[in-house]
């Protein structure tokens, strides 16, 4: 599954959906949003790869959904804004592993829309 915003905006996940095991979100001078609140995740870890260059990317999860955020932010910001976020559980549970590269942009992992 891919979500791409180039000089514009793009969003996915505004209702029930099945993302699969790998999700890409790319923001090049644009804004993208991926909403996992109604996602029907497969067992195990779902891998999210985020590339943000001169743009913004927002990943929305449920408050109790386990998620980890890794990767560099060069002249940009990478923030986690969650109240009750959990780390990744054992391999048999459902959760997100978000790998990101941010250059002059913003990546936000949040539990609020």
N, CA, C and O atoms as CSV, one atom per row, in Angstrom:
chain,resi,resn,atom,element,x,y,z
A,1,UNK,N,N,0.853,-1.161,0.000
A,1,UNK,CA,C,0.000,0.000,0.000
A,1,UNK,C,C,0.899,1.224,0.000
A,1,UNK,O,O,1.874,1.271,0.750
A,2,UNK,N,N,0.591,2.211,-0.824
A,2,UNK,CA,C,1.372,3.448,-0.891
A,2,UNK,C,C,0.473,4.661,-0.765
A,2,UNK,O,O,-0.658,4.683,-1.251
A,3,UNK,N,N,1.019,5.680,-0.091
A,3,UNK,CA,C,0.356,6.964,0.046
A,3,UNK,C,C,1.375,8.008,-0.373
A,3,UNK,O,O,2.384,8.189,0.308
A,4,UNK,N,N,1.134,8.695,-1.475
A,4,UNK,CA,C,2.106,9.634,-2.027
A,4,UNK,C,C,1.498,11.023,-2.157
A,4,UNK,O,O,0.400,11.189,-2.689
A,5,UNK,N,N,2.240,12.032,-1.656
A,5,UNK,CA,C,1.818,13.432,-1.789
A,5,UNK,C,C,2.992,14.211,-2.367
A,5,UNK,O,O,4.011,14.392,-1.701
A,6,UNK,N,N,2.849,14.668,-3.602
A,6,UNK,CA,C,3.877,15.470,-4.261
A,6,UNK,C,C,3.227,16.791,-4.644
A,6,UNK,O,O,2.336,16.824,-5.493
A,7,UNK,N,N,3.669,17.880,-4.023
A,7,UNK,CA,C,3.086,19.214,-4.231
A,7,UNK,C,C,1.577,19.216,-3.981
A,7,UNK,O,O,0.830,19.916,-4.665
A,8,UNK,N,N,1.138,18.434,-3.004
A,8,UNK,CA,C,-0.286,18.373,-2.693
A,8,UNK,C,C,-0.505,17.612,-1.414
A,8,UNK,O,O,0.392,17.514,-0.577
A,9,UNK,N,N,-1.713,17.064,-1.257
A,9,UNK,CA,C,-2.060,16.337,-0.042
A,9,UNK,C,C,-2.683,14.998,-0.402
A,9,UNK,O,O,-3.341,14.850,-1.432
A,10,UNK,N,N,-2.459,14.030,0.470
A,10,UNK,CA,C,-3.007,12.701,0.262
A,10,UNK,C,C,-3.266,12.055,1.612
A,10,UNK,O,O,-2.510,12.272,2.559
A,11,UNK,N,N,-4.339,11.255,1.710
A,11,UNK,CA,C,-4.619,10.569,2.961
A,11,UNK,C,C,-5.269,9.216,2.665
A,11,UNK,O,O,-5.976,9.044,1.672
A,12,UNK,N,N,-5.005,8.265,3.562
A,12,UNK,CA,C,-5.648,6.955,3.468
A,12,UNK,C,C,-6.081,6.538,4.865
A,12,UNK,O,O,-5.509,6.980,5.861
A,13,UNK,N,N,-7.091,5.686,4.929
A,13,UNK,CA,C,-7.553,5.142,6.187
A,13,UNK,C,C,-8.724,5.864,6.806
A,13,UNK,O,O,-8.810,5.924,8.033
A,14,UNK,N,N,-9.636,6.419,6.018
A,14,UNK,CA,C,-10.790,7.127,6.566
A,14,UNK,C,C,-11.964,6.188,6.784
A,14,UNK,O,O,-13.116,6.611,6.699
A,15,UNK,N,N,-11.697,4.952,7.057
A,15,UNK,CA,C,-12.717,3.946,7.312
A,15,UNK,C,C,-12.020,2.612,7.489
A,15,UNK,O,O,-10.791,2.568,7.518
A,16,UNK,N,N,-12.760,1.528,7.606
A,16,UNK,CA,C,-12.133,0.222,7.740
A,16,UNK,C,C,-11.303,-0.114,6.493
A,16,UNK,O,O,-11.766,0.060,5.366
A,17,UNK,N,N,-10.074,-0.598,6.709
A,17,UNK,CA,C,-9.201,-0.964,5.592
A,17,UNK,C,C,-8.166,-1.979,6.055
A,17,UNK,O,O,-7.903,-2.109,7.251
A,18,UNK,N,N,-7.584,-2.695,5.105
A,18,UNK,CA,C,-6.554,-3.694,5.380
A,18,UNK,C,C,-5.257,-3.225,4.721
A,18,UNK,O,O,-5.125,-3.304,3.499
A,19,UNK,N,N,-4.305,-2.740,5.509
A,19,UNK,CA,C,-3.090,-2.195,4.932
A,19,UNK,C,C,-2.092,-3.223,4.428
A,19,UNK,O,O,-1.230,-2.864,3.626
A,20,UNK,N,N,-2.156,-4.462,4.843
A,20,UNK,CA,C,-1.140,-5.442,4.476
A,20,UNK,C,C,0.053,-5.315,5.421
A,20,UNK,O,O,-0.024,-4.604,6.423
A,21,UNK,N,N,1.145,-5.996,5.112
A,21,UNK,CA,C,2.299,-6.024,5.999
A,21,UNK,C,C,3.254,-4.862,5.784
A,21,UNK,O,O,4.064,-4.569,6.664
A,22,UNK,N,N,3.183,-4.180,4.619
A,22,UNK,CA,C,4.087,-3.059,4.341
A,22,UNK,C,C,3.296,-1.867,3.800
A,22,UNK,O,O,2.476,-2.001,2.891
A,23,UNK,N,N,3.568,-0.700,4.386
A,23,UNK,CA,C,2.907,0.535,3.967
A,23,UNK,C,C,3.994,1.576,3.715
A,23,UNK,O,O,4.902,1.740,4.531
A,24,UNK,N,N,3.901,2.273,2.592
A,24,UNK,CA,C,4.813,3.378,2.258
A,24,UNK,C,C,4.039,4.681,2.293
A,24,UNK,O,O,2.907,4.745,1.815
A,25,UNK,N,N,4.641,5.721,2.855
A,25,UNK,CA,C,4.073,7.063,2.774
A,25,UNK,C,C,5.189,8.013,2.359
A,25,UNK,O,O,6.234,8.080,3.005
A,26,UNK,N,N,4.956,8.740,1.281
A,26,UNK,CA,C,5.968,9.628,0.699
A,26,UNK,C,C,5.377,11.025,0.597
A,26,UNK,O,O,4.300,11.219,0.035
A,27,UNK,N,N,6.106,12.006,1.155
A,27,UNK,CA,C,5.666,13.410,1.100
A,27,UNK,C,C,6.807,14.246,0.537
A,27,UNK,O,O,7.811,14.464,1.214
A,28,UNK,N,N,6.660,14.710,-0.685
A,28,UNK,CA,C,7.633,15.590,-1.329
A,28,UNK,C,C,6.964,16.940,-1.552
A,28,UNK,O,O,6.137,17.079,-2.453
A,29,UNK,N,N,7.306,17.919,-0.754
A,29,UNK,CA,C,6.708,19.255,-0.796
A,29,UNK,C,C,5.181,19.124,-0.758
A,29,UNK,O,O,4.466,19.773,-1.522
A,30,UNK,N,N,4.705,18.272,0.147
A,30,UNK,CA,C,3.281,18.053,0.283
A,30,UNK,C,C,2.971,17.493,1.655
A,30,UNK,O,O,3.837,17.445,2.528
A,31,UNK,N,N,1.744,17.076,1.840
A,31,UNK,CA,C,1.328,16.533,3.122
A,31,UNK,C,C,0.608,15.212,2.952
A,31,UNK,O,O,-0.242,15.068,2.073
A,32,UNK,N,N,0.950,14.239,3.799
A,32,UNK,CA,C,0.272,12.952,3.741
A,32,UNK,C,C,-0.190,12.554,5.135
A,32,UNK,O,O,0.412,12.945,6.136
A,33,UNK,N,N,-1.260,11.776,5.191
A,33,UNK,CA,C,-1.790,11.271,6.449
A,33,UNK,C,C,-2.191,9.823,6.262
A,33,UNK,O,O,-2.850,9.468,5.285
A,34,UNK,N,N,-1.785,8.984,7.216
A,34,UNK,CA,C,-2.193,7.580,7.236
A,34,UNK,C,C,-2.869,7.337,8.585
A,34,UNK,O,O,-2.258,7.527,9.636
A,35,UNK,N,N,-4.118,6.921,8.546
A,35,UNK,CA,C,-4.923,6.737,9.754
A,35,UNK,C,C,-5.110,5.238,9.997
A,35,UNK,O,O,-5.795,4.560,9.231
A,36,UNK,N,N,-4.497,4.728,11.067
A,36,UNK,CA,C,-4.581,3.313,11.401
A,36,UNK,C,C,-5.651,3.017,12.450
A,36,UNK,O,O,-5.706,1.892,12.947
A,37,UNK,N,N,-6.501,3.979,12.805
A,37,UNK,CA,C,-7.481,3.756,13.860
A,37,UNK,C,C,-8.514,2.695,13.495
A,37,UNK,O,O,-8.987,1.985,14.382
A,38,UNK,N,N,-8.878,2.563,12.225
A,38,UNK,CA,C,-9.840,1.547,11.812
A,38,UNK,C,C,-9.193,0.465,10.953
A,38,UNK,O,O,-9.888,-0.317,10.303
A,39,UNK,N,N,-7.875,0.422,10.951
A,39,UNK,CA,C,-7.152,-0.561,10.138
A,39,UNK,C,C,-7.304,-1.954,10.736
A,39,UNK,O,O,-7.261,-2.127,11.954
A,40,UNK,N,N,-7.479,-2.923,9.881
A,40,UNK,CA,C,-7.535,-4.326,10.288
A,40,UNK,C,C,-6.165,-4.919,10.016
A,40,UNK,O,O,-5.896,-5.422,8.925
A,41,UNK,N,N,-5.293,-4.852,11.033
A,41,UNK,CA,C,-3.915,-5.287,10.879
A,41,UNK,C,C,-3.811,-6.802,10.893
A,41,UNK,O,O,-4.575,-7.484,11.576
A,42,UNK,N,N,-2.849,-7.326,10.125
A,42,UNK,CA,C,-2.528,-8.743,10.162
A,42,UNK,C,C,-1.771,-9.039,11.449
A,42,UNK,O,O,-1.251,-8.124,12.087
A,43,UNK,N,N,-1.704,-10.303,11.831
A,43,UNK,CA,C,-0.932,-10.692,13.009
A,43,UNK,C,C,0.532,-10.333,12.787
A,43,UNK,O,O,1.027,-10.374,11.661
A,44,UNK,N,N,1.206,-9.987,13.850
A,44,UNK,CA,C,2.616,-9.623,13.758
A,44,UNK,C,C,2.778,-8.129,13.552
A,44,UNK,O,O,1.864,-7.342,13.794
A,45,UNK,N,N,3.950,-7.766,13.106
A,45,UNK,CA,C,4.315,-6.363,12.953
A,45,UNK,C,C,4.022,-5.886,11.534
A,45,UNK,O,O,4.386,-6.550,10.563
A,46,UNK,N,N,3.369,-4.744,11.419
A,46,UNK,CA,C,3.166,-4.071,10.136
A,46,UNK,C,C,4.256,-3.021,10.005
A,46,UNK,O,O,4.450,-2.200,10.902
A,47,UNK,N,N,4.963,-3.050,8.893
A,47,UNK,CA,C,6.078,-2.135,8.656
A,47,UNK,C,C,5.601,-0.912,7.867
A,47,UNK,O,O,5.006,-1.041,6.797
A,48,UNK,N,N,5.872,0.269,8.412
A,48,UNK,CA,C,5.526,1.523,7.738
A,48,UNK,C,C,6.832,2.246,7.429
A,48,UNK,O,O,7.647,2.471,8.323
A,49,UNK,N,N,7.030,2.609,6.162
A,49,UNK,CA,C,8.204,3.366,5.757
A,49,UNK,C,C,7.745,4.746,5.328
A,49,UNK,O,O,6.870,4.881,4.472
A,50,UNK,N,N,8.344,5.780,5.930
A,50,UNK,CA,C,7.937,7.153,5.660
A,50,UNK,C,C,9.126,7.957,5.149
A,50,UNK,O,O,10.177,7.993,5.788
A,51,UNK,N,N,8.961,8.599,4.001
A,51,UNK,CA,C,9.958,9.493,3.425
A,51,UNK,C,C,9.336,10.876,3.339
A,51,UNK,O,O,8.338,11.074,2.645
A,52,UNK,N,N,9.934,11.842,4.054
A,52,UNK,CA,C,9.404,13.203,4.083
A,52,UNK,C,C,10.510,14.160,3.674
A,52,UNK,O,O,11.530,14.257,4.356
A,53,UNK,N,N,10.319,14.872,2.564
A,53,UNK,CA,C,11.272,15.875,2.097
A,53,UNK,C,C,10.496,17.157,1.824
A,53,UNK,O,O,9.652,17.191,0.928
A,54,UNK,N,N,10.774,18.211,2.588
A,54,UNK,CA,C,10.072,19.501,2.479
A,54,UNK,C,C,8.567,19.340,2.615
A,54,UNK,O,O,7.812,20.041,1.942
A,55,UNK,N,N,8.120,18.439,3.464
A,55,UNK,CA,C,6.685,18.227,3.605
A,55,UNK,C,C,6.335,17.810,5.013
A,55,UNK,O,O,7.130,17.948,5.942
A,56,UNK,N,N,5.115,17.293,5.153
A,56,UNK,CA,C,4.652,16.802,6.447
A,56,UNK,C,C,4.006,15.434,6.263
A,56,UNK,O,O,3.403,15.148,5.229
A,57,UNK,N,N,4.145,14.611,7.270
A,57,UNK,CA,C,3.507,13.305,7.283
A,57,UNK,C,C,2.944,13.077,8.671
A,57,UNK,O,O,3.626,13.303,9.671
A,58,UNK,N,N,1.692,12.626,8.733
A,58,UNK,CA,C,1.025,12.383,10.006
A,58,UNK,C,C,0.532,10.934,10.012
A,58,UNK,O,O,-0.165,10.496,9.097
A,59,UNK,N,N,0.910,10.202,11.062
A,59,UNK,CA,C,0.465,8.830,11.229
A,59,UNK,C,C,-0.381,8.779,12.487
A,59,UNK,O,O,0.101,9.076,13.580
A,60,UNK,N,N,-1.655,8.399,12.333
A,60,UNK,CA,C,-2.609,8.395,13.436
A,60,UNK,C,C,-2.880,6.942,13.834
A,60,UNK,O,O,-3.203,6.105,12.990
A,61,UNK,N,N,-2.744,6.656,15.136
A,61,UNK,CA,C,-2.961,5.305,15.654
A,61,UNK,C,C,-3.916,5.358,16.843
A,61,UNK,O,O,-4.174,6.427,17.395
A,62,UNK,N,N,-4.433,4.211,17.228
A,62,UNK,CA,C,-5.243,4.128,18.438
A,62,UNK,C,C,-4.356,4.356,19.654
A,62,UNK,O,O,-3.164,4.055,19.602
A,63,UNK,N,N,-4.907,4.884,20.754
A,63,UNK,CA,C,-4.089,5.141,21.943
A,63,UNK,C,C,-3.371,3.909,22.487
A,63,UNK,O,O,-2.264,4.024,23.015
A,64,UNK,N,N,-3.988,2.725,22.366
A,64,UNK,CA,C,-3.368,1.519,22.912
A,64,UNK,C,C,-2.627,0.686,21.863
A,64,UNK,O,O,-2.171,-0.414,22.174
A,65,UNK,N,N,-2.495,1.183,20.625
A,65,UNK,CA,C,-1.803,0.432,19.584
A,65,UNK,C,C,-0.293,0.530,19.784
A,65,UNK,O,O,0.245,1.635,19.839
A,66,UNK,N,N,0.402,-0.607,19.894
A,66,UNK,CA,C,1.854,-0.574,20.024
A,66,UNK,C,C,2.503,-0.061,18.733
A,66,UNK,O,O,2.164,-0.518,17.642
A,67,UNK,N,N,3.433,0.887,18.860
A,67,UNK,CA,C,4.122,1.450,17.705
A,67,UNK,C,C,5.491,1.970,18.126
A,67,UNK,O,O,5.648,2.529,19.212
A,68,UNK,N,N,6.481,1.778,17.254
A,68,UNK,CA,C,7.803,2.358,17.474
A,68,UNK,C,C,8.143,3.214,16.270
A,68,UNK,O,O,7.749,2.913,15.144
A,69,UNK,N,N,8.883,4.286,16.524
A,69,UNK,CA,C,9.272,5.233,15.486
A,69,UNK,C,C,10.791,5.349,15.496
A,69,UNK,O,O,11.385,5.690,16.519
A,70,UNK,N,N,11.419,5.064,14.354
A,70,UNK,CA,C,12.871,5.136,14.245
A,70,UNK,C,C,13.245,5.892,12.973
A,70,UNK,O,O,12.412,6.091,12.089
A,71,UNK,N,N,14.497,6.305,12.894
A,71,UNK,CA,C,15.005,6.961,11.702
A,71,UNK,C,C,15.427,8.382,11.972
A,71,UNK,O,O,15.025,8.980,12.970
A,72,UNK,N,N,16.251,8.936,11.070
A,72,UNK,CA,C,16.792,10.277,11.283
A,72,UNK,C,C,15.860,11.391,10.815
A,72,UNK,O,O,15.015,11.201,9.940
A,73,UNK,N,N,16.044,12.560,11.428
A,73,UNK,CA,C,15.391,13.796,10.994
A,73,UNK,C,C,16.514,14.809,10.786
A,73,UNK,O,O,17.159,15.225,11.748
A,74,UNK,N,N,16.747,15.202,9.551
A,74,UNK,CA,C,17.812,16.136,9.219
A,74,UNK,C,C,17.188,17.491,8.915
A,74,UNK,O,O,16.440,17.634,7.949
A,75,UNK,N,N,17.499,18.483,9.743
A,75,UNK,CA,C,16.920,19.822,9.630
A,75,UNK,C,C,15.393,19.769,9.577
A,75,UNK,O,O,14.751,20.561,8.887
A,76,UNK,N,N,14.840,18.831,10.310
A,76,UNK,CA,C,13.397,18.674,10.377
A,76,UNK,C,C,13.026,18.149,11.752
A,76,UNK,O,O,13.864,18.109,12.653
A,77,UNK,N,N,11.774,17.746,11.916
A,77,UNK,CA,C,11.330,17.239,13.209
A,77,UNK,C,C,10.639,15.893,13.046
A,77,UNK,O,O,10.017,15.600,12.026
A,78,UNK,N,N,10.773,15.096,14.081
A,78,UNK,CA,C,10.104,13.807,14.169
A,78,UNK,C,C,9.570,13.723,15.594
A,78,UNK,O,O,10.350,13.710,16.545
A,79,UNK,N,N,8.242,13.666,15.753
A,79,UNK,CA,C,7.646,13.722,17.088
A,79,UNK,C,C,6.652,12.595,17.305
A,79,UNK,O,O,5.993,12.125,16.378
A,80,UNK,N,N,6.568,12.177,18.558
A,80,UNK,CA,C,5.539,11.247,19.002
A,80,UNK,C,C,4.685,11.988,20.006
A,80,UNK,O,O,5.188,12.483,21.014
A,81,UNK,N,N,3.395,12.065,19.733
A,81,UNK,CA,C,2.465,12.804,20.591
A,81,UNK,C,C,1.317,11.866,20.960
A,81,UNK,O,O,0.232,11.910,20.382
A,82,UNK,N,N,1.612,10.994,21.976
A,82,UNK,CA,C,0.643,9.992,22.388
A,82,UNK,C,C,0.534,9.979,23.895
A,82,UNK,O,O,1.510,10.233,24.600
A,83,UNK,N,N,-0.662,9.681,24.390
A,83,UNK,CA,C,-0.882,9.635,25.830
A,83,UNK,C,C,-0.451,8.287,26.396
A,83,UNK,O,O,0.349,8.243,27.330
A,84,UNK,N,N,-0.955,7.211,25.860
A,84,UNK,CA,C,-0.683,5.890,26.423
A,84,UNK,C,C,0.008,4.962,25.456
A,84,UNK,O,O,-0.317,3.775,25.418
A,85,UNK,N,N,0.953,5.456,24.668
A,85,UNK,CA,C,1.615,4.636,23.673
A,85,UNK,C,C,2.407,3.501,24.280
A,85,UNK,O,O,2.986,3.640,25.358
A,86,UNK,N,N,2.433,2.366,23.579
A,86,UNK,CA,C,3.169,1.200,24.019
A,86,UNK,C,C,4.280,0.900,23.028
A,86,UNK,O,O,4.202,1.261,21.854
A,87,UNK,N,N,5.317,0.230,23.523
A,87,UNK,CA,C,6.352,-0.266,22.625
A,87,UNK,C,C,5.830,-1.493,21.897
A,87,UNK,O,O,4.754,-2.010,22.198
A,88,UNK,N,N,6.619,-1.945,20.934
A,88,UNK,CA,C,6.247,-3.117,20.154
A,88,UNK,C,C,6.147,-4.344,21.071
A,88,UNK,O,O,7.051,-4.601,21.866
A,89,UNK,N,N,5.048,-5.099,20.959
A,89,UNK,CA,C,4.861,-6.301,21.761
A,89,UNK,C,C,5.613,-7.492,21.151
A,89,UNK,O,O,6.351,-7.310,20.182
A,90,UNK,N,N,5.447,-8.684,21.686
A,90,UNK,CA,C,6.059,-9.866,21.071
A,90,UNK,C,C,5.618,-10.030,19.623
A,90,UNK,O,O,4.609,-9.459,19.210
A,91,UNK,N,N,6.363,-10.799,18.862
A,91,UNK,CA,C,6.142,-10.943,17.424
A,91,UNK,C,C,4.739,-11.440,17.091
A,91,UNK,O,O,4.244,-11.153,16.001
A,92,UNK,N,N,4.095,-12.157,17.963
A,92,UNK,CA,C,2.773,-12.706,17.665
A,92,UNK,C,C,1.652,-11.680,17.775
A,92,UNK,O,O,0.553,-11.925,17.279
A,93,UNK,N,N,1.900,-10.542,18.408
A,93,UNK,CA,C,0.860,-9.520,18.582
A,93,UNK,C,C,0.857,-8.553,17.398
A,93,UNK,O,O,1.775,-8.563,16.577
A,94,UNK,N,N,-0.183,-7.719,17.317
A,94,UNK,CA,C,-0.292,-6.728,16.255
A,94,UNK,C,C,0.351,-5.425,16.703
A,94,UNK,O,O,0.212,-5.030,17.860
A,95,UNK,N,N,1.065,-4.747,15.783
A,95,UNK,CA,C,1.695,-3.476,16.100
A,95,UNK,C,C,2.332,-2.867,14.862
A,95,UNK,O,O,2.353,-3.480,13.795
A,96,UNK,N,N,2.852,-1.652,15.013
A,96,UNK,CA,C,3.481,-0.932,13.909
A,96,UNK,C,C,4.953,-0.678,14.206
A,96,UNK,O,O,5.321,-0.353,15.335
A,97,UNK,N,N,5.782,-0.828,13.194
A,97,UNK,CA,C,7.174,-0.415,13.255
A,97,UNK,C,C,7.340,0.614,12.137
A,97,UNK,O,O,7.245,0.282,10.955
A,98,UNK,N,N,7.590,1.869,12.527
A,98,UNK,CA,C,7.667,2.969,11.572
A,98,UNK,C,C,9.120,3.381,11.402
A,98,UNK,O,O,9.761,3.842,12.346
A,99,UNK,N,N,9.630,3.212,10.200
A,99,UNK,CA,C,10.977,3.659,9.864
A,99,UNK,C,C,10.843,4.901,9.006
A,99,UNK,O,O,10.093,4.903,8.030
A,100,UNK,N,N,11.567,5.965,9.363
A,100,UNK,CA,C,11.376,7.227,8.648
A,100,UNK,C,C,12.688,7.874,8.273
A,100,UNK,O,O,13.724,7.636,8.894
A,101,UNK,N,N,12.623,8.697,7.245
A,101,UNK,CA,C,13.696,9.610,6.875
A,101,UNK,C,C,13.038,10.953,6.621
A,101,UNK,O,O,12.188,11.079,5.740
A,102,UNK,N,N,13.434,11.964,7.399
A,102,UNK,CA,C,12.839,13.295,7.285
A,102,UNK,C,C,13.927,14.312,6.981
A,102,UNK,O,O,14.900,14.431,7.725
A,103,UNK,N,N,13.760,15.043,5.889
A,103,UNK,CA,C,14.695,16.099,5.495
A,103,UNK,C,C,13.904,17.384,5.321
A,103,UNK,O,O,13.066,17.483,4.425
A,104,UNK,N,N,14.166,18.370,6.171
A,104,UNK,CA,C,13.468,19.662,6.116
A,104,UNK,C,C,11.944,19.491,6.122
A,104,UNK,O,O,11.226,20.171,5.388
A,105,UNK,N,N,11.470,18.570,6.965
A,105,UNK,CA,C,10.045,18.322,7.033
A,105,UNK,C,C,9.644,17.904,8.436
A,105,UNK,O,O,10.425,18.019,9.381
A,106,UNK,N,N,8.426,17.423,8.557
A,106,UNK,CA,C,7.879,17.046,9.854
A,106,UNK,C,C,7.163,15.712,9.753
A,106,UNK,O,O,6.362,15.485,8.845
A,107,UNK,N,N,7.465,14.831,10.701
A,107,UNK,CA,C,6.753,13.565,10.832
A,107,UNK,C,C,6.153,13.520,12.221
A,107,UNK,O,O,6.848,13.756,13.210
A,108,UNK,N,N,4.858,13.217,12.304
A,108,UNK,CA,C,4.164,13.189,13.590
A,108,UNK,C,C,3.447,11.856,13.744
A,108,UNK,O,O,2.653,11.468,12.887
A,109,UNK,N,N,3.730,11.156,14.843
A,109,UNK,CA,C,3.005,9.954,15.243
A,109,UNK,C,C,2.098,10.371,16.391
A,109,UNK,O,O,2.577,10.830,17.428
A,110,UNK,N,N,0.792,10.214,16.212
A,110,UNK,CA,C,-0.163,10.715,17.197
A,110,UNK,C,C,-1.343,9.774,17.365
A,110,UNK,O,O,-1.579,8.905,16.526
A,111,UNK,N,N,-2.081,9.950,18.450
A,111,UNK,CA,C,-3.313,9.214,18.650
A,111,UNK,C,C,-4.534,10.128,18.536
A,111,UNK,O,O,-5.647,9.720,18.871
A,112,UNK,N,N,-4.337,11.327,18.079
A,112,UNK,CA,C,-5.442,12.286,17.867
A,112,UNK,C,C,-5.504,12.664,16.386
A,112,UNK,O,O,-4.474,12.933,15.768
A,113,UNK,N,N,-6.708,12.685,15.821
A,113,UNK,CA,C,-6.843,13.006,14.384
A,113,UNK,C,C,-6.511,14.422,14.022
A,113,UNK,O,O,-6.590,14.795,12.852
